[in-house]
Amino acid sequence: MQPTDVKAAYTPEAYNSLPGLKSASQRLQDSGGESIITGPIRDIFMRHKVNKAYGVALLHKHFSIKPTERLVDIRNVSSPWQTGGDTDPVLKKYNGVIVPRSLRFLNGDLLPYEFDFSAEEPSTESNAEFLQQLSAFLHQNGLEEVLGLRLLESRDPNVSVEVTEGTSNIMMPRGAVDTQQLIPAMWVFSTDGDDFCDCVEYCYSDRDGSHTGDGTHGCG
C-alpha cells in the first residue's frame, strides 16, 4: 500500500513501539547519521517543495501510554490525554479538535503518533507523490523505524528544547538547559545556502545519560 493520506487510523502501537531517545539517536548514527537527512532526504523535500509543510523527526517515544490515550500538545506542553480508544485521527474535544502532528510510516501506512490540540481542524493537503517517494527511500535504506514526519504549521520557533517533568513534556527556549546535553530530534530545510538544513528541536538528557522526569522523552 502506498501512503497518500496523513489521516490513517490512529493506533497506540504507532507510538508505543517507538524506541527511547538514546536508542533512536544511535539507530540514526548506525544508518549514516545526519548526512542522510541533509543529503538525499533533503533532496526529496526540496524536489516536491514541501519543506515549509513538513520537517524530519527522529522517531522515539517519551514514555509508554495506555491503549485509551494519545499524546497531545497544547501551548508547548504535551501529555497523555484520554480519548477512549477512538481510532479516528481527528477527534473533537473541549470545544476544539485533536489533530495529527507527528507521523510515521508503518506497515505501508502513514500513521499519526503525536497530536496537537487546536481550536479548529487545519486544512492539510498531502502530497501523494512526495509521500510515496519518501516512504520508498526510508524503506530501501532501513529508516522506516528511524525517521518520520512532523507537520510544521503549529511549531513555535521560539522554543526548541524539550524536557520532561513526570508525564508532561515541556518545550523551552534554547539556553534553558545545558546545551552539551542536547540530542538533535527534528530538522527543517530551506533554500538558503547558509542554512539549508537546520536542526530546530532538541531533546534534553541530564548528565548521567537519563532524561529529566520519569521515563524517556523526545521532541517531534
Backbone as ProteinMPNN parsed JSONL, in Angstrom:
{"seq_chain_A": "MQPTDVKAAYTPEAYNSLPGLKSASQRLQDSGGESIITGPIRDIFMRHKVNKAYGVALLHKHFSIKPTERLVDIRNVSSPWQTGGDTDPVLKKYNGVIVPRSLRFLNGDLLPYEFDFSAEEPSTESNAEFLQQLSAFLHQNGLEEVLGLRLLESRDPNVSVEVTEGTSNIMMPRGAVDTQQLIPAMWVFSTDGDDFCDCVEYCYSDRDGSHTGDGTHGCG", "coords_chain_A": {"N_chain_A": [[0.844, -1.204, 0.0], [0.575, 2.18, -0.875], [1.443, 5.09, 0.887], [-0.719, 7.792, 1.101], [-2.184, 9.549, 2.55], [-2.441, 11.524, 5.413], [-4.26, 10.969, 7.283], [-4.673, 8.393, 8.3], [-5.933, 5.701, 10.345], [-5.614, 5.988, 13.9], [-3.424, 4.265, 16.075], [-2.369, 3.173, 19.247], [-0.068, 1.653, 19.195], [1.536, 2.683, 17.227], [2.829, 4.69, 18.524], [3.748, 3.515, 20.988], [5.507, 1.543, 20.142], [7.811, 2.827, 19.492], [11.346, 3.512, 19.896], [13.42, 4.398, 22.786], [15.009, 7.602, 23.482], [17.944, 7.607, 23.425], [18.48, 5.165, 22.148], [17.202, 5.627, 19.723], [18.697, 7.766, 18.677], [21.143, 6.472, 18.362], [20.457, 4.572, 16.459], [20.071, 6.226, 14.251], [22.687, 7.158, 13.848], [23.923, 4.746, 13.209], [22.798, 4.323, 10.786], [23.872, 6.069, 9.017], [23.891, 8.624, 9.964], [23.366, 12.231, 10.374], [23.949, 13.072, 7.827], [22.49, 11.685, 5.958], [20.074, 12.87, 6.182], [20.565, 15.564, 5.558], [21.375, 15.251, 2.979], [20.222, 13.103, 0.714], [17.531, 12.924, 1.713], [16.792, 15.577, 2.145], [16.878, 16.388, -0.522], [14.623, 15.096, -1.588], [12.554, 16.407, -0.218], [12.916, 19.084, -1.117], [12.613, 18.821, -3.843], [9.918, 18.342, -4.112], [8.888, 20.558, -2.976], [7.966, 20.795, -0.292], [9.03, 21.659, 2.027], [8.234, 23.683, 3.72], [6.016, 22.725, 4.869], [6.509, 20.287, 6.12], [8.74, 18.755, 8.509], [11.619, 16.745, 9.407], [11.503, 14.112, 11.668], [13.101, 12.575, 14.446], [12.427, 9.354, 15.269], [11.108, 8.432, 18.26], [10.025, 7.604, 21.593], [8.362, 9.26, 24.306], [7.418, 8.112, 26.681], [5.658, 5.172, 27.648], [2.196, 4.829, 26.739], [-1.302, 4.429, 27.59], [-3.717, 2.162, 26.058], [-6.02, 3.634, 25.663], [-5.257, 6.212, 25.343], [-3.668, 9.144, 23.89], [-0.813, 11.084, 22.904], [-0.88, 14.482, 23.408], [-0.333, 17.82, 22.454], [-0.551, 21.037, 23.863], [-0.169, 24.412, 23.85], [2.656, 24.2, 23.94], [3.134, 22.177, 25.771], [3.054, 18.769, 26.154], [1.138, 15.859, 26.849], [-0.282, 12.713, 28.005], [-3.542, 12.197, 26.866], [-6.85, 11.178, 27.625], [-8.703, 9.39, 25.319], [-10.503, 7.447, 24.938], [-9.911, 5.21, 23.398], [-10.576, 5.647, 20.775], [-10.093, 5.447, 17.285], [-10.089, 7.316, 15.286], [-8.257, 9.731, 13.467], [-8.617, 12.456, 13.851], [-10.15, 14.14, 16.434], [-12.917, 15.528, 18.177], [-12.866, 17.599, 21.02], [-13.293, 19.299, 24.132], [-14.424, 21.652, 22.979], [-12.771, 21.977, 20.82], [-10.328, 20.531, 18.575], [-8.477, 17.496, 18.345], [-5.632, 16.927, 16.562], [-3.478, 15.327, 14.104], [0.08, 15.587, 14.53], [2.702, 14.538, 14.452], [4.1, 12.04, 12.371], [4.476, 8.682, 11.123], [5.848, 6.127, 8.986], [4.473, 2.978, 8.76], [4.208, -0.371, 8.249], [3.415, 0.058, 5.602], [1.591, 2.109, 5.797], [0.857, 5.573, 6.559], [1.024, 6.799, 9.629], [-0.389, 8.671, 12.343], [1.311, 9.637, 15.345], [1.743, 11.43, 17.368], [0.054, 14.366, 18.649], [-1.688, 17.535, 18.215], [-3.597, 19.986, 20.044], [-6.168, 21.924, 18.841], [-8.001, 24.917, 18.03], [-9.554, 24.683, 15.803], [-9.896, 22.414, 13.048], [-7.055, 22.184, 11.068], [-6.47, 22.898, 7.586], [-5.193, 20.437, 5.603], [-3.265, 19.405, 2.937], [-2.165, 16.62, 1.546], [0.767, 15.536, -0.186], [0.811, 13.227, -2.449], [2.713, 12.039, -4.181], [5.15, 12.887, -3.094], [4.999, 11.658, -0.528], [4.998, 8.964, -1.271], [7.521, 8.705, -2.501], [9.243, 9.384, -0.385], [8.553, 7.403, 1.48], [9.361, 5.101, 0.07], [12.127, 5.571, -0.105], [12.898, 5.594, 2.629], [12.196, 2.977, 3.315], [13.844, 1.437, 1.6], [16.319, 2.051, 2.625], [16.319, 1.161, 5.199], [15.181, 2.846, 7.154], [12.664, 3.263, 8.142], [11.921, 2.892, 10.785], [13.347, 4.779, 12.026], [13.208, 7.484, 11.166], [10.676, 10.004, 10.831], [7.841, 12.128, 10.026], [7.121, 15.571, 10.69], [4.511, 17.797, 11.055], [4.584, 21.218, 10.332], [2.969, 23.401, 10.829], [1.998, 24.135, 13.377], [4.259, 24.588, 14.852], [6.251, 26.245, 17.267], [8.621, 28.616, 16.832], [10.076, 29.84, 18.798], [10.724, 28.215, 20.886], [12.789, 25.455, 21.478], [13.794, 23.298, 22.846], [13.068, 20.33, 24.496], [11.967, 19.185, 27.609], [11.303, 16.808, 30.214], [8.909, 16.506, 32.725], [7.675, 14.485, 35.047], [4.929, 13.08, 33.537], [4.684, 14.99, 31.628], [5.733, 16.808, 28.829], [7.737, 19.483, 28.079], [8.223, 22.315, 26.14], [10.986, 24.455, 25.847], [12.964, 27.533, 25.703], [16.051, 27.673, 23.837], [18.983, 27.386, 25.726], [17.898, 27.174, 28.179], [18.679, 24.887, 29.406], [21.631, 22.836, 29.898], [23.52, 22.991, 27.069], [25.248, 21.048, 26.181], [24.07, 18.698, 26.724], [22.17, 18.118, 24.859], [20.27, 16.438, 22.356], [19.888, 16.124, 18.908], [16.673, 16.257, 17.344], [14.754, 17.041, 15.473], [14.456, 18.261, 12.158], [14.525, 20.902, 9.725], [14.201, 22.233, 6.376], [15.598, 24.615, 4.062], [15.945, 27.033, 1.359], [18.096, 28.585, 1.617], [21.477, 28.983, 1.228], [23.254, 29.157, 3.348], [21.929, 28.061, 5.411], [20.714, 25.594, 4.871], [19.832, 23.253, 5.942], [18.526, 22.752, 9.061], [18.724, 21.876, 12.429], [16.035, 22.082, 14.459], [14.792, 21.372, 16.775], [15.535, 19.949, 19.92], [16.366, 17.319, 22.27], [16.551, 17.031, 25.766], [18.959, 15.557, 27.789], [19.995, 14.529, 30.93], [23.045, 14.7, 32.954], [23.804, 12.082, 33.705], [22.998, 10.583, 31.646], [20.377, 9.886, 31.557], [16.921, 10.98, 31.272], [15.241, 14.065, 32.068], [12.721, 14.07, 34.574], [10.349, 11.314, 34.537], [10.865, 8.21, 32.86], [11.461, 8.03, 29.279], [11.995, 10.574, 26.822], [11.178, 12.812, 24.085], [11.529, 14.995, 21.221], [9.484, 16.338, 18.594]], "CA_chain_A": [[0.0, 0.0, 0.0], [1.329, 3.421, -0.931], [0.856, 6.078, 1.789], [-1.11, 9.022, 0.416], [-3.077, 10.336, 3.391], [-1.967, 11.617, 6.788], [-5.391, 10.736, 8.175], [-4.866, 6.982, 8.589], [-6.44, 5.469, 11.695], [-4.629, 6.036, 14.986], [-3.248, 3.121, 16.947], [-1.334, 3.464, 20.247], [1.153, 0.928, 18.867], [2.379, 3.57, 16.422], [3.635, 5.439, 19.496], [4.387, 2.672, 21.997], [6.566, 0.724, 19.549], [8.992, 3.654, 19.24], [12.441, 3.323, 20.85], [13.778, 5.534, 23.616], [15.804, 8.641, 22.828], [19.324, 7.213, 23.155], [18.452, 4.109, 21.139], [16.828, 6.245, 18.451], [19.851, 8.523, 18.194], [22.151, 5.51, 17.918], [19.969, 3.998, 15.204], [20.353, 7.188, 13.19], [24.122, 7.13, 13.589], [24.232, 3.474, 12.552], [22.208, 4.349, 9.44], [24.527, 7.089, 8.209], [23.929, 9.904, 10.66], [22.59, 13.353, 9.849], [24.248, 13.301, 6.41], [21.417, 11.121, 5.134], [18.992, 13.859, 6.242], [20.982, 16.772, 4.842], [21.626, 14.905, 1.591], [19.125, 12.579, -0.117], [16.189, 13.226, 2.218], [16.545, 16.984, 1.811], [16.603, 16.47, -1.959], [13.229, 14.703, -1.809], [11.717, 17.503, 0.282], [13.028, 20.272, -1.948], [12.087, 18.499, -5.17], [8.457, 18.429, -4.063], [8.563, 21.861, -2.386], [7.147, 20.573, 0.91], [9.875, 21.96, 3.183], [7.545, 24.58, 4.654], [4.895, 21.985, 5.458], [6.982, 19.16, 6.916], [10.11, 18.578, 8.948], [12.005, 15.352, 9.652], [11.528, 13.833, 13.103], [13.744, 11.368, 14.951], [11.364, 8.55, 15.867], [11.33, 7.888, 19.599], [8.879, 7.892, 22.444], [8.538, 9.939, 25.578], [7.112, 7.087, 27.675], [4.533, 4.389, 27.14], [0.867, 5.344, 27.054], [-2.339, 3.406, 27.652], [-4.449, 1.996, 24.794], [-7.099, 4.624, 25.553], [-4.641, 7.541, 25.38], [-2.74, 9.602, 22.86], [-0.013, 12.208, 23.379], [-1.437, 15.702, 22.817], [0.348, 19.059, 22.813], [-1.291, 22.289, 23.912], [0.66, 25.519, 24.325], [4.031, 23.733, 24.134], [3.205, 21.125, 26.785], [2.353, 17.578, 25.685], [0.885, 14.861, 27.885], [-1.288, 11.742, 27.573], [-4.956, 12.546, 27.02], [-7.798, 10.089, 27.455], [-9.539, 9.531, 24.124], [-11.443, 6.337, 24.904], [-9.556, 4.188, 22.431], [-11.069, 6.013, 19.443], [-9.017, 5.364, 16.301], [-10.146, 8.423, 14.327], [-7.079, 10.585, 13.629], [-9.059, 13.78, 14.289], [-11.214, 13.999, 17.426], [-13.411, 16.745, 18.813], [-12.823, 17.572, 22.482], [-13.172, 20.612, 24.781], [-14.749, 22.697, 22.002], [-11.676, 22.073, 19.864], [-10.046, 19.264, 17.904], [-7.171, 16.858, 18.453], [-5.226, 16.692, 15.176], [-2.13, 14.767, 13.99], [1.227, 16.481, 14.444], [3.871, 13.747, 14.077], [3.665, 10.918, 11.544], [5.495, 7.691, 10.786], [5.478, 5.078, 8.046], [4.435, 1.7, 9.463], [3.5, -1.424, 7.506], [2.845, 0.6, 4.373], [0.675, 3.215, 6.061], [1.386, 6.759, 7.225], [0.213, 6.848, 10.841], [-0.081, 9.698, 13.344], [1.679, 9.092, 16.656], [1.622, 12.53, 18.32], [-1.057, 15.214, 18.236], [-1.884, 18.893, 18.719], [-4.963, 20.435, 20.308], [-6.377, 23.134, 18.052], [-9.355, 25.469, 18.089], [-10.27, 24.157, 14.644], [-9.084, 21.497, 12.261], [-6.35, 22.872, 9.985], [-6.596, 22.291, 6.263], [-3.943, 19.796, 5.212], [-3.294, 18.759, 1.639], [-0.995, 15.761, 1.451], [1.377, 15.39, -1.499], [0.903, 11.774, -2.576], [3.971, 11.642, -4.819], [6.196, 13.092, -2.087], [4.893, 10.625, 0.499], [5.397, 7.696, -1.868], [8.969, 8.693, -2.703], [9.905, 9.348, 0.913], [8.32, 6.072, 2.036], [10.218, 4.153, -0.64], [13.519, 5.818, 0.288], [13.095, 5.13, 4.002], [12.128, 1.513, 3.309], [15.025, 0.897, 0.927], [17.511, 2.323, 3.426], [16.127, 0.68, 6.562], [14.986, 4.014, 8.014], [11.254, 3.426, 8.5], [11.797, 2.931, 12.239], [14.323, 5.767, 12.499], [12.79, 8.851, 10.843], [9.285, 10.245, 10.469], [7.484, 13.474, 9.585], [6.487, 16.494, 11.634], [3.817, 18.918, 10.429], [5.205, 22.429, 10.871], [2.018, 24.51, 10.964], [1.811, 24.555, 14.769], [5.541, 24.673, 15.558], [6.627, 27.542, 17.827], [10.06, 28.763, 16.615], [10.722, 30.459, 19.959], [11.119, 27.173, 21.84], [13.417, 24.398, 20.696], [14.321, 22.237, 23.71], [12.005, 19.681, 25.249], [12.328, 18.499, 28.848], [10.195, 16.037, 30.758], [8.598, 16.539, 34.154], [6.629, 13.481, 35.205], [4.437, 12.662, 32.227], [4.492, 16.18, 30.798], [6.893, 17.219, 28.057], [7.623, 20.938, 28.038], [9.146, 22.983, 25.236], [11.628, 25.622, 26.443], [13.918, 28.199, 24.811], [17.442, 27.231, 23.849], [19.689, 28.068, 26.795], [17.253, 26.861, 29.452], [19.396, 23.75, 29.974], [22.998, 22.662, 29.424], [23.471, 22.647, 25.647], [26.049, 19.855, 25.927], [23.239, 17.526, 26.978], [21.077, 18.11, 23.887], [20.326, 15.48, 21.256], [19.039, 16.595, 17.805], [15.467, 15.44, 17.216], [13.89, 17.461, 14.373], [15.184, 19.07, 11.187], [13.766, 21.546, 8.652], [15.027, 22.57, 5.219], [15.318, 25.88, 3.392], [16.717, 27.242, 0.136], [19.219, 29.445, 1.98], [22.718, 28.225, 1.163], [23.939, 29.163, 4.633], [21.066, 27.441, 6.414], [19.876, 24.751, 4.035], [19.25, 22.235, 6.802], [18.718, 23.233, 10.42], [18.058, 21.15, 13.497], [15.264, 23.122, 15.14], [14.343, 20.897, 18.076], [16.471, 19.071, 20.608], [15.902, 16.676, 23.482], [17.484, 17.222, 26.876], [19.345, 14.388, 28.568], [20.844, 15.051, 32.002], [24.445, 14.306, 32.893], [24.033, 10.648, 33.841], [22.52, 9.925, 30.441], [18.932, 9.691, 31.609], [16.175, 12.184, 30.926], [14.569, 14.702, 33.187], [11.422, 13.466, 34.848], [10.259, 9.862, 34.514], [10.827, 7.575, 31.553], [12.236, 8.651, 28.219], [11.208, 11.607, 26.15], [11.751, 13.29, 22.849], [10.897, 16.09, 20.523], [8.954, 15.946, 17.312]], "C_chain_A": [[0.877, 1.251, 0.0], [0.679, 4.457, -0.019], [0.538, 7.367, 1.048], [-1.896, 9.957, 1.317], [-2.57, 10.335, 4.817], [-3.088, 11.32, 7.775], [-5.687, 9.25, 8.362], [-5.293, 6.822, 10.04], [-5.307, 5.494, 12.713], [-4.615, 4.718, 15.744], [-2.165, 3.452, 17.96], [-0.017, 2.76, 19.948], [2.088, 1.773, 18.005], [3.29, 4.398, 17.31], [4.417, 4.513, 20.412], [5.507, 1.805, 21.445], [7.829, 1.518, 19.243], [10.072, 3.37, 20.276], [12.602, 4.537, 21.75], [14.735, 6.457, 22.886], [17.209, 8.188, 22.465], [19.388, 6.132, 22.087], [18.134, 4.682, 19.765], [17.997, 7.008, 17.844], [20.934, 7.582, 17.672], [21.741, 4.854, 16.604], [20.262, 4.929, 14.033], [21.831, 7.175, 12.841], [24.516, 5.861, 12.839], [23.739, 3.443, 11.11], [22.808, 5.431, 8.55], [24.554, 8.463, 8.832], [23.133, 10.99, 9.956], [22.863, 13.622, 8.371], [23.164, 12.728, 5.506], [20.198, 12.043, 5.128], [19.347, 15.077, 5.404], [21.238, 16.518, 3.364], [20.386, 14.426, 0.86], [17.723, 12.884, 0.396], [15.834, 14.681, 1.936], [16.191, 17.131, 0.334], [15.147, 16.119, -2.267], [12.281, 15.82, -1.376], [11.725, 18.688, -0.677], [12.47, 20.032, -3.347], [10.571, 18.681, -5.215], [7.962, 19.705, -3.379], [7.627, 21.728, -1.176], [7.905, 20.966, 2.175], [9.232, 22.93, 4.167], [6.38, 23.89, 5.363], [5.354, 20.903, 6.422], [8.425, 19.351, 7.366], [10.372, 17.091, 9.117], [12.151, 15.138, 11.152], [12.304, 12.558, 13.394], [12.686, 10.57, 15.707], [11.788, 8.001, 17.223], [10.17, 8.295, 20.486], [9.3, 8.568, 23.732], [8.436, 8.94, 26.718], [5.948, 6.304, 27.085], [3.216, 5.035, 27.555], [-0.134, 4.194, 27.031], [-3.069, 3.306, 26.309], [-5.553, 3.021, 24.585], [-6.571, 6.051, 25.512], [-3.939, 7.869, 24.071], [-2.025, 10.839, 23.396], [-0.443, 13.473, 22.644], [-0.696, 16.919, 23.351], [-0.635, 20.223, 22.815], [-0.392, 23.333, 24.55], [2.041, 25.043, 24.773], [4.207, 22.773, 25.306], [2.41, 19.929, 26.266], [2.268, 16.551, 26.8], [-0.156, 13.878, 27.368], [-2.705, 12.232, 27.874], [-5.802, 11.288, 26.834], [-8.678, 10.357, 26.23], [-10.447, 8.325, 23.931], [-11.131, 5.249, 23.903], [-10.072, 4.452, 21.034], [-9.905, 6.022, 18.46], [-9.059, 6.471, 15.257], [-8.941, 9.336, 14.532], [-7.415, 11.981, 14.129], [-10.255, 13.604, 15.216], [-11.638, 15.356, 17.961], [-13.371, 16.579, 20.327], [-12.654, 18.995, 22.996], [-13.421, 21.772, 23.813], [-13.592, 22.98, 21.044], [-11.478, 20.718, 19.209], [-8.626, 18.803, 18.202], [-6.778, 16.435, 17.047], [-3.808, 16.129, 15.13], [-1.066, 15.844, 13.881], [2.459, 15.746, 13.932], [3.406, 12.449, 13.432], [4.819, 9.963, 11.289], [4.939, 6.693, 9.773], [5.569, 3.734, 8.768], [3.576, 0.722, 8.675], [2.773, -0.872, 6.282], [1.875, 1.74, 4.551], [1.426, 4.384, 6.682], [0.493, 7.04, 8.424], [0.599, 8.018, 11.734], [0.323, 9.039, 14.651], [1.739, 10.166, 17.741], [0.65, 13.554, 17.749], [-0.957, 16.614, 18.83], [-3.347, 19.077, 19.09], [-5.129, 21.79, 19.645], [-7.815, 23.614, 18.197], [-10.203, 24.958, 16.936], [-9.333, 23.283, 13.845], [-8.391, 22.249, 11.131], [-6.568, 22.154, 8.661], [-5.245, 21.732, 5.853], [-4.135, 19.097, 3.877], [-2.02, 17.935, 1.495], [-0.539, 15.654, 0.002], [1.668, 13.904, -1.698], [2.244, 11.335, -3.161], [5.142, 11.8, -3.858], [6.176, 11.973, -1.053], [5.335, 9.27, -0.033], [6.909, 7.619, -2.036], [9.723, 8.636, -1.382], [9.745, 7.978, 1.559], [9.238, 5.047, 1.39], [11.678, 4.321, -0.23], [13.789, 5.291, 1.694], [13.098, 3.609, 4.065], [13.398, 0.908, 2.719], [16.29, 1.057, 1.755], [17.356, 1.928, 4.893], [15.882, 1.778, 7.573], [13.541, 4.208, 8.462], [11.037, 3.521, 10.006], [12.767, 3.931, 12.857], [13.806, 7.192, 12.318], [11.321, 8.909, 10.447], [9.089, 11.687, 10.044], [6.872, 14.276, 10.72], [5.803, 17.597, 10.833], [4.247, 20.207, 11.121], [4.218, 23.543, 11.197], [1.928, 25.035, 12.395], [3.123, 24.769, 15.523], [5.832, 26.102, 16.004], [8.137, 27.71, 17.689], [10.803, 29.356, 17.805], [11.153, 29.452, 21.018], [11.652, 25.977, 21.068], [13.977, 23.256, 21.528], [13.177, 21.645, 24.52], [12.572, 18.95, 26.46], [11.083, 17.796, 29.378], [10.097, 16.221, 32.256], [7.417, 15.603, 34.375], [6.205, 12.943, 33.859], [4.048, 13.859, 31.367], [5.799, 16.532, 30.111], [6.742, 18.694, 27.709], [8.673, 21.515, 27.097], [9.658, 24.268, 25.874], [12.573, 26.276, 25.444], [15.298, 27.562, 24.907], [18.187, 28.044, 24.897], [19.083, 27.795, 28.151], [17.941, 25.709, 30.165], [20.796, 23.7, 29.368], [22.981, 22.189, 27.972], [24.299, 21.407, 25.315], [25.235, 18.58, 26.116], [22.075, 17.411, 25.984], [21.323, 17.101, 22.768], [19.391, 15.966, 20.144], [17.848, 15.67, 17.577], [14.534, 15.866, 16.088], [14.623, 18.45, 13.479], [14.216, 19.68, 10.179], [14.738, 21.986, 7.57], [14.621, 23.923, 4.645], [16.155, 25.967, 2.127], [17.919, 28.133, 0.382], [20.491, 28.611, 2.017], [23.461, 28.166, 2.475], [23.144, 28.439, 5.715], [20.124, 26.467, 5.717], [19.266, 23.589, 4.8], [19.558, 22.606, 8.237], [18.002, 22.318, 11.393], [17.348, 22.177, 14.365], [14.664, 22.658, 16.464], [15.336, 19.881, 18.619], [15.784, 18.421, 21.798], [16.975, 16.812, 24.542], [17.696, 15.917, 27.621], [20.277, 14.868, 29.658], [22.173, 14.308, 32.053], [24.686, 12.806, 33.015], [23.475, 9.858, 32.664], [21.042, 9.636, 30.438], [18.25, 10.996, 31.256], [15.603, 12.805, 32.173], [13.207, 14.063, 33.373], [11.485, 11.955, 34.795], [10.251, 9.359, 33.085], [11.729, 8.272, 30.558], [11.368, 9.655, 27.505], [11.88, 12.037, 24.877], [11.01, 14.478, 22.298], [10.303, 15.549, 19.242], [7.518, 16.089, 17.275]], "O_chain_A": [[1.814, 1.357, 0.791], [-0.524, 4.692, -0.132], [1.421, 7.969, 0.435], [-2.247, 11.059, 0.894], [-2.296, 9.275, 5.379], [-2.881, 11.41, 8.985], [-6.844, 8.88, 8.563], [-5.046, 7.7, 10.867], [-4.186, 5.075, 12.425], [-5.662, 4.133, 16.018], [-1.12, 3.972, 17.57], [1.039, 3.21, 20.392], [3.305, 1.592, 18.053], [4.392, 4.768, 16.906], [5.619, 4.698, 20.599], [6.375, 1.371, 22.203], [8.818, 0.948, 18.782], [9.758, 3.024, 21.414], [11.996, 5.581, 21.51], [15.216, 6.133, 21.8], [17.634, 8.359, 21.322], [20.254, 6.175, 21.213], [18.723, 4.275, 18.763], [18.257, 6.911, 16.644], [21.569, 7.866, 16.656], [22.581, 4.609, 15.738], [20.653, 4.48, 12.956], [22.191, 7.18, 11.664], [25.352, 5.904, 11.937], [24.205, 2.635, 10.306], [22.309, 5.681, 7.452], [25.175, 9.378, 8.29], [22.333, 10.715, 9.062], [22.089, 14.327, 7.723], [22.945, 13.233, 4.404], [19.39, 12.013, 4.199], [18.524, 15.566, 4.63], [21.312, 17.462, 2.577], [19.575, 15.243, 0.425], [16.81, 13.084, -0.406], [14.711, 14.984, 1.535], [15.306, 17.909, -0.02], [14.513, 16.761, -3.104], [11.324, 16.14, -2.081], [10.673, 19.233, -1.011], [11.916, 20.943, -3.963], [10.015, 19.116, -6.223], [6.757, 19.904, -3.223], [6.636, 22.448, -1.056], [7.469, 20.643, 3.28], [9.64, 22.993, 5.327], [5.832, 24.413, 6.333], [4.686, 20.625, 7.418], [9.221, 20.014, 6.702], [9.461, 16.274, 8.987], [12.846, 15.898, 11.827], [12.177, 11.572, 12.669], [12.114, 11.061, 16.681], [12.718, 7.2, 17.315], [9.423, 9.22, 20.165], [10.442, 8.457, 24.178], [9.276, 8.929, 27.618], [5.327, 6.745, 26.118], [3.132, 5.7, 28.587], [0.159, 3.117, 26.512], [-3.047, 4.247, 25.516], [-5.978, 3.253, 23.453], [-7.345, 7.001, 25.633], [-3.656, 6.99, 23.258], [-2.563, 11.558, 24.239], [-0.382, 13.537, 21.417], [-0.46, 17.035, 24.553], [-1.441, 20.378, 21.897], [0.089, 23.148, 25.668], [2.532, 25.425, 25.835], [5.326, 22.58, 25.781], [1.222, 20.058, 25.969], [3.198, 16.389, 27.59], [-0.846, 14.171, 26.392], [-3.015, 12.628, 28.998], [-5.502, 10.444, 25.989], [-9.31, 11.407, 26.12], [-11.087, 8.187, 22.889], [-12.001, 4.438, 23.585], [-10.014, 3.565, 20.182], [-8.838, 6.552, 18.773], [-8.158, 6.562, 14.423], [-8.631, 9.684, 15.671], [-6.582, 12.625, 14.767], [-11.256, 12.994, 14.838], [-10.801, 16.234, 18.173], [-13.789, 15.55, 20.858], [-11.961, 19.805, 22.381], [-12.694, 22.765, 23.836], [-13.458, 24.089, 20.526], [-12.354, 19.856, 19.276], [-7.7, 19.608, 18.299], [-7.499, 15.672, 16.404], [-3.008, 16.417, 16.02], [-1.265, 16.874, 13.235], [3.181, 16.261, 13.079], [2.441, 11.832, 13.884], [5.982, 10.366, 11.244], [3.734, 6.449, 9.708], [6.614, 3.39, 9.32], [2.385, 0.947, 8.46], [1.656, -1.285, 5.97], [1.379, 2.289, 3.568], [2.499, 4.209, 7.26], [-0.651, 7.465, 8.269], [1.782, 8.328, 11.871], [-0.239, 8.014, 15.035], [1.78, 9.834, 18.926], [0.437, 13.618, 16.538], [-0.245, 16.848, 19.807], [-4.228, 18.422, 18.535], [-4.327, 22.698, 19.862], [-8.726, 22.827, 18.453], [-11.419, 24.815, 17.065], [-8.113, 23.401, 13.956], [-9.058, 22.888, 10.317], [-6.819, 20.95, 8.627], [-4.264, 22.469, 5.765], [-5.055, 18.296, 3.709], [-0.93, 18.485, 1.341], [-1.354, 15.678, -0.92], [2.655, 13.385, -1.177], [2.842, 10.369, -2.688], [6.027, 10.946, -3.81], [7.22, 11.402, -0.736], [5.981, 8.507, 0.684], [7.514, 6.586, -1.747], [10.722, 7.927, -1.264], [10.7, 7.446, 2.124], [9.829, 4.216, 2.081], [12.387, 3.334, -0.031], [14.793, 4.618, 1.924], [13.904, 3.016, 4.782], [13.961, -0.031, 3.283], [17.233, 0.281, 1.602], [18.169, 2.316, 5.732], [16.314, 1.675, 8.721], [13.224, 5.214, 9.097], [10.083, 4.154, 10.458], [12.983, 3.929, 14.069], [13.948, 8.02, 13.218], [10.793, 7.994, 9.815], [10.053, 12.388, 9.737], [6.196, 13.733, 11.594], [6.446, 18.261, 10.019], [4.272, 20.28, 12.35], [4.611, 24.544, 11.795], [1.797, 26.24, 12.606], [3.105, 25.097, 16.709], [5.683, 27.048, 15.231], [8.882, 27.005, 18.37], [12.034, 29.371, 17.819], [11.874, 29.807, 21.951], [11.028, 25.535, 20.103], [14.577, 22.333, 20.977], [12.412, 22.371, 25.154], [13.536, 18.192, 26.348], [9.957, 18.151, 29.03], [11.092, 16.105, 32.972], [6.299, 15.888, 33.947], [7.026, 12.407, 33.115], [3.192, 13.754, 30.489], [6.853, 16.55, 30.746], [5.743, 19.104, 27.118], [9.864, 21.239, 27.238], [8.876, 25.074, 26.379], [12.948, 25.656, 24.449], [15.661, 26.985, 25.932], [18.038, 29.265, 24.951], [19.674, 28.14, 29.174], [17.812, 25.559, 31.38], [21.101, 24.44, 28.433], [22.479, 21.103, 27.679], [24.078, 20.778, 24.28], [25.667, 17.501, 25.71], [21.109, 16.692, 26.239], [22.449, 16.939, 22.298], [18.211, 16.2, 20.405], [17.989, 14.448, 17.611], [13.602, 15.129, 15.765], [15.314, 19.35, 13.955], [13.213, 19.064, 9.818], [15.941, 22.1, 7.807], [13.461, 24.326, 4.728], [16.974, 25.09, 1.851], [18.684, 28.41, -0.541], [20.571, 27.634, 2.762], [24.223, 27.228, 2.71], [23.647, 28.229, 6.819], [18.911, 26.493, 5.927], [18.283, 23.001, 4.35], [20.724, 22.759, 8.601], [16.822, 22.013, 11.217], [17.993, 23.05, 14.946], [14.088, 23.462, 17.198], [15.896, 19.07, 17.882], [14.756, 18.902, 22.277], [18.167, 16.72, 24.249], [16.741, 15.256, 28.031], [21.26, 15.548, 29.364], [22.397, 13.383, 31.273], [25.675, 12.301, 32.483], [23.474, 8.627, 32.673], [20.498, 9.187, 29.428], [18.909, 11.997, 30.975], [15.491, 12.154, 33.212], [12.612, 13.57, 32.414], [12.55, 11.369, 34.986], [9.694, 10.005, 32.197], [12.642, 9.007, 30.933], [10.14, 9.592, 27.578], [13.026, 11.67, 24.614], [9.993, 14.909, 22.841], [10.591, 14.419, 18.85], [6.895, 15.799, 16.254]]}, "name": "protein", "num_of_chains": 1, "seq": "MQPTDVKAAYTPEAYNSLPGLKSASQRLQDSGGESIITGPIRDIFMRHKVNKAYGVALLHKHFSIKPTERLVDIRNVSSPWQTGGDTDPVLKKYNGVIVPRSLRFLNGDLLPYEFDFSAEEPSTESNAEFLQQLSAFLHQNGLEEVLGLRLLESRDPNVSVEVTEGTSNIMMPRGAVDTQQLIPAMWVFSTDGDDFCDCVEYCYSDRDGSHTGDGTHGCG"}
